[in-house]
Amino acid sequence: MTTQSDLDTINASYPHISKMLGEKWGTKDLVPYIEHLLQDTRDGSRRGFPFQVMAALVNIQSQHLHETPATPDQTQTRDTWARHSHL
């Protein structure tokens, strides 16, 4: 998967997220799951993750994209900024 320290960082405070990452690893569902976690979907009421957890999520996403061949669905979700260029 990815570095154990990234998973340990997430698992320490968010074991349910760590479990989902393990279940989604190697599938097309991992990248959208992480992107959903990193976006505020609660109209500004989401506190956000501590920096270390956010960095671990980004590291895991990067490792997954590096190790898992892109499918058409993943290609569309890779560039978050391009998807939101209308903003």
C-alpha positions as CSV (number, residue, x, y, z in Angstrom):
1,M,0.0,0.0,0.0
2,T,1.8,3.2,1.1
3,T,4.1,4.1,3.9
4,Q,3.0,2.7,7.2
5,S,3.6,6.0,8.9
6,D,0.9,7.7,6.8
7,L,-1.6,5.0,7.7
8,D,-0.6,5.2,11.4
9,T,-1.1,9.0,11.4
10,I,-4.7,8.6,10.0
11,N,-5.5,5.6,12.1
12,A,-4.6,7.3,15.3
13,S,-7.5,9.8,15.1
14,Y,-9.7,8.4,12.3
15,P,-9.7,4.6,12.3
16,H,-12.8,4.5,10.2
17,I,-11.1,6.4,7.4
18,S,-8.0,4.2,7.7
19,K,-10.3,1.2,7.3
20,M,-12.0,2.7,4.2
21,L,-8.6,3.5,2.6
22,G,-7.6,-0.1,3.0
23,E,-10.8,-1.3,1.4
24,K,-10.6,1.1,-1.5
25,W,-6.9,0.7,-2.2
26,G,-6.2,-0.5,-5.8
27,T,-9.7,0.5,-6.9
28,K,-11.0,3.5,-8.9
29,D,-13.0,4.5,-5.7
30,L,-10.0,5.6,-3.7
31,V,-9.2,8.9,-5.4
32,P,-12.8,10.2,-5.3
33,Y,-13.0,9.1,-1.6
34,I,-9.9,11.1,-0.6
35,E,-11.0,14.1,-2.7
36,H,-14.4,14.0,-0.9
37,L,-12.7,13.9,2.4
38,L,-10.5,16.9,1.6
39,Q,-13.4,19.1,0.3
40,D,-15.8,21.0,2.5
41,T,-19.3,19.5,1.9
42,R,-20.9,21.0,5.0
43,D,-21.3,24.7,3.9
44,G,-18.3,25.9,5.8
45,S,-19.0,24.1,9.1
46,R,-16.4,21.4,8.6
47,R,-13.3,22.0,10.8
48,G,-10.9,20.2,8.5
49,F,-8.2,17.7,9.3
50,P,-5.0,18.5,11.2
51,F,-2.1,19.2,8.8
52,Q,-0.4,15.8,9.5
53,V,-3.6,13.9,8.6
54,M,-4.2,16.0,5.5
55,A,-0.6,15.5,4.3
56,A,-0.9,11.7,4.9
57,L,-4.1,11.6,2.8
58,V,-2.4,13.4,0.0
59,N,0.6,11.1,0.2
60,I,-1.6,8.1,0.1
61,Q,-3.5,9.5,-2.9
62,S,-0.3,10.2,-4.7
63,Q,1.1,6.7,-4.0
64,H,-2.1,5.1,-5.2
65,L,-2.1,7.1,-8.5
66,H,1.6,6.1,-9.0
67,E,1.0,2.4,-8.4
68,T,-2.5,1.9,-9.9
69,P,-3.0,2.2,-13.6
70,A,-5.4,5.0,-14.5
71,T,-8.8,4.1,-15.6
72,P,-11.0,6.6,-17.6
73,D,-12.8,7.5,-14.3
74,Q,-9.6,8.2,-12.5
75,T,-8.2,10.3,-15.3
76,Q,-11.2,12.6,-15.0
77,T,-10.7,13.1,-11.2
78,R,-6.9,13.5,-11.1
79,D,-6.7,17.3,-11.7
80,T,-8.9,18.9,-9.0
81,W,-8.0,22.4,-10.2
82,A,-9.0,21.7,-13.8
83,R,-12.4,20.3,-12.6
84,H,-13.1,23.6,-10.8
85,S,-11.6,26.0,-13.3
86,H,-15.0,27.7,-13.6
87,L,-14.6,29.1,-10.0
